[in-house]
């Protein structure tokens, strides 16, 4: 039985562990630098390509009760005038699963309940990894703990220590904006229920979705400056964008809001080699503009599990890398492009908005399926 060490206890690493544990062919361990497996981020946009994975784990019904089914994308101007409504029916039909807006913590807890017999080492960051004289690889932690395995999977996020230990550059680059995220208490009016709504100004966006019966997830973008704007700056600016934005901001407790400078990674950066491989943000950190960061990490997990059931390490790692690298790179590139164009300011931004309002919905309706693909092309084996 091959031994696998997963570094990182985020959504991608836990999904992989749950998939591998279900097969029972590998001895697993999870190494997480945080003292507790606290969720990072307020919500998860669970697109059909990731929802289908949770259905395979028999987890979708469990986590979806805390979220809201998303049936359409809605685009509006800053004052709430509707530009486009895009049905997600083609994407649902292709993947045989709905899209959802769910609390990230609910998914994390559900995955953890599937891993009660897997050793999880908390509060001790992995600081180095390497190859031993035999076919084994090793890892070291800040507290001088040492572990050995047949393979190490770096699922430790944007600032991956596994990537750093491999000696390659981080390949991180600024996306040019900050993202504010939060969860407000309340319920949206019927016109916005079941929709992922995004409003566009010139160089700022504001999006919101119902998340369960009594919570609303929202996000806002702000052009990158040397220092992030204050919370009062955000409220003052976006309050002029019309209902319900000001209400959402004021209904968000300080403990329920986040602000991060957005970065992504060169999508063609190395993913590791031999018996050490990367996944999720450690491999292909992407901007949040397509809502695919967590979803692509789950697709990595599905692909890794597929190849690990059919090939030994390191062959399985190599087959995973060759299959997933260009697919994840394509989504990351589209996400960055969408974010750059969406944040044009001045005259380019005005022209963009004018053109955007005149594109027929029938043309845009093809975009989600074109961007995310179908199981037959995005999975190493189709489950359609």
N, C-alpha and C positions, 0 to 999 in steps of 0.2 A: 504494500500500500504506500503510494507516494505521499510525502509530507509537504504541505503547502503553507507558507506563512503569508498572510494578507496584511499589509501595512496600511492602516487607515480604516476607520469605522464609520464612514459616510454611507450614503445610499448605495453607491456602486459596490463598495467592498462588502457590505452586508447582503446585498442581493446576490453577489457571486457566492458568498459563503452559504446562503440558504439554498441556492441551486446545487452546489457541490455536496452539501450535507444530505440533500434529498437522495442523491445517487449513492452515497455511502462508499465511494471508492477511494477517497483521499482522507488523510489525517490533517485536520485544519487547525490553525491558530490565527488569532486576530490581534494585532498590535496597534494601540491607539494612544497618541500622546496626551489627550485630554483625560482628566481624572474621572469624568463621567461621559457617557455617550449622549451629550446634549445636542439637539438638532441645530444645524447651522442654516439660517434662513427661515423666513416666515411660512412660505407655502411652496408647493411643488405643482408646476403645470404638468400634469400627467397626460401626455399626448397618447393617442391610440397605439403607437409603436411601443411605448413602455407599459401601457395598461394591459396589453396582451401578455406581457411577461408576468405581471402580477396574477393574471387569470391562470396562467400555467402553474403558478405556485399556490393556487387556491387562496390568494390574499386579496383579490380585487374587491369582492363583496365586503370583506372585513374593513378595508380602509375607505371604501367609497361612501359608507354611511356617514362619515365625518366630513365629506366634501360635497361638491355640487357638480353635476354633469354639465359639460360645456358642449353646446350644439352648434355654436356659430361664433365667428369673429365679427366684431362690430368696430368700424372706424368712424370717428367723429372729428369735427374741428374743435377748437378750444372752447367754444361756447355750447357744444353739445349738438350741433347740427350734423345729422347722420350723413356720411359719405358713402359707406359701403357696408353691406351685410353679407358675409360669406358663410355658407352652410358647410359644416364639417361632415356631412353625410358621405361624400366620396371617400374621405379618409377613414371614416368608421366602417364603411363597406369593405374597404381593402384590408383592414387589419382585424375586422370582426371584433371591435372594441370601441367604447366611447372615450372621449377626452374628459378629464376631470380636473378640478382645482381642489387639492387636498392639503391639509396641514402636514408639513414635512415630518413633524414629530410623530404623528399617527403612523405613518409608514415605517419610520425608524423603529418604533416600539413593536409593531407587528412583525417586522423582520427579526428583531431581537428575540421574540418569543419562539421563533423557529430555531434558535441557536443556543438553547440553554445548556447543551452538552458540549459546546465548542469553547475551548479556553480563550478568554479575552483578557489581554494584559493592558490595563488602563494606567494612565498617568505616568508613562515612561516612554519618552520619545525615542524612536529609532534614529540613530545618528550616523550609522554607516552600514553598508552592505558590501559583500564581496564573495569571491569564489574560493573554495578550499582546494587542497591538493587533489581531492577525489572529485566525484561528480556532485558533491554537495555544495550548497551556498550557505552563507551565514549572515546574521545581522547582529549589531550591537546597539545597546540603548544608552541613554544618558546615565542611568544608574548602574552601568557596567554589567547589565544582564546580556547574555549571549544566547542566541537561538540558531539552530541549524535546520535546514530543510532541503528538499529536492528542488524546490522552486520558490521564488519570492515574487509577489505581485504588489507593486506600488500603487495603492489606491488612496494616496495621502494628499490629494488636493493640489491646488494651484502652486503652492510653495512646497512642492514635494521634496522631502529629504532623500527619498530613494533616487529620484532623478539627480539630485545634487551629488549623491554618493557615487553615481555612475560616472561622474566627471564631465558630463556635457553641460553646455550653457542652458540657462532656464528658458530662453527663447520667449520671454514675456514681453508684451508690448501694450502700451496704453490704448484704450479704445476711445479716449477723448471725452469721457463723461463720467459723472458720478451717478449711482443709482440709490435712491431712497426706497425703502420697502417698509410696509407696515400692515398691521391687522387691526381693523376698527370693529367695534361692536355694532351690530345692527343688521338690517335687511334692506336690500335694494328694492326700488320700485319694480313692478312687473316688466317694464320695457327693457330692463337690463338683466333680468334673471336668466340664467343659462347661457350668458354671453361672456366672452372675454373681450372687454371693451377697451379701446385705446384711443385717446385724443391726441391730436397733433397740433403743436404750435409751430414756430419756425425752427427752433433748435432745442426744444424740450418736448417730452411726451409725458402723459399721465394715463395709467391703465388701472382697471379695477375689475374684480369678479367676485360674485358671491362664493363663499367657502363654508358650506354647511348652513344650517338654518339661521344662525345668529352672528356670523362673522363675515367680514368683507376684506379680502386681500386687495391691496393697492400697491402701486409702484410709481415713482416719478424719476425722470432723468434730468440732469443739470450739467451744462458744459463744464469741462475740467478747468479748474483754476489751481493756483498754488495752494490754496486752502479751501476746504469744502464750505459751502454756504451754511449758515446757521439754520436752525429749525424755524425761527421767525422769518428768515428770508424765504424759505420754502412756502410757508403759509401765506405770506404777503403776496408772493408772486402768483401762486396757483389759485388763490381765492377768487381771482378775477375770471377764472375759467368756467365758472358757472356750476350749478348744482350737478352732482352731489359732492364735488371735490372738497370744498371748504368743510362740509360736515364730516367727511371721512377723516380729514387731517385732524380736526378738533376732537374726534371720537377715538383717536389712537393714543393709548397710554405711552409714556416715555419708554417703558420696558418692552413695548411691542413695535418699535421702529428701529430701523437699521440704516446705515449709510456706508457705502463702499465705493472706492474708485474702481472702475471696471477695467480689467485687463483681459487679454486673451493670449494664446500661445501660437507661434508660427505653426500652422497645421501640419507642416511637413517635418517637424522636429522628430528626432529619434525617439522610439518607444521602448528602448532597451534591447537586450540581446542575450542569447544563451538562456540561462535559467533565471534571469531577472527581467521582468516585463512590467510595463506601466499600463494603467487604464484610467478612464474618467478624466478629471481635470489634470491629473498628473501627466497624462499623455497628451490631451487635446483641449485644454481650457478654452472655452469659447464665450463670446458675449451673450447676454441673456435675450437678445432681440428676437430670436425664434423660440425661446422657451425650451431649448433642447439640451441644456447642460446635463441635468439629472437623467433625462431620457437616454441620451447617448451613452452615459455611464452604465445604465441598465442594459443597453444593447451590447456594450462591451462584455458585461457579465454573462449574458446569454451566449455570446460567441465563444468566450473562454471556456465556459462549462461544456459547450458542444464539442470543442476540440479536445478538451481534457478527458472526455469520456471515450475518445476514439484513438488518441495518440499519447505516448509518454512525453514527459518533459525532457528536453526542450522543444521537441517537434511540435507539440501542441501550441506552445507559445509562439513559435514562428508562423504557424498556419493562422493563428488568431491575428497576429500583427499584419500579415499580408492581406487577410480578408477585410479587416476593419479599418486599416489606416486610411485608405483613400476615401472610404465612405464617411468616416468621421471628419476628415479634412474637407470634404465637400460641404457638409452641413456647417462646419465652423466658418468656412469662407463665405457662404451665403449669409450667415448670421452677422458677420462683421460688415459685409457690404450693405445689408439692410440697415444696420445701425449707423453707418457713415452717411448714407444718403438721407436717412431719417433725421439726422441732426445737422444737416446743412442749415446755415443761417443766412440772413440778408436776402438778396435777390435770388440766389440759387434755391433757397428754401421756399420763397414765394412761387417760383416757377414749378418746383416739385409739387407743392400743394395744389397748384392749378391743374397740372397734368394728372395728378392722382385723382382729383375729383371727377375727371372726364373719362377715366378708364372704365369700361363696362364691367359690371359684376360678373358677367359670364366669362370674361377673360381671367379675372382674378380668382374665380372659383377653382381653377385648376392648380393654383399656386401651392396650397398646402400639400397635396398629394405629390406634386412634382418635387417639392423640397424634401419631403420625408421618405418618399418611395413606398414600395410594397414589400410584404414579407418575402416574396420570391427573389427579390434582389438585395434586401437589406439583412436577411438572416442567412446563416450558413446552411440552414435547411428550412424550407417553408413549412409553417404550421397552419397555413390557410385551409 
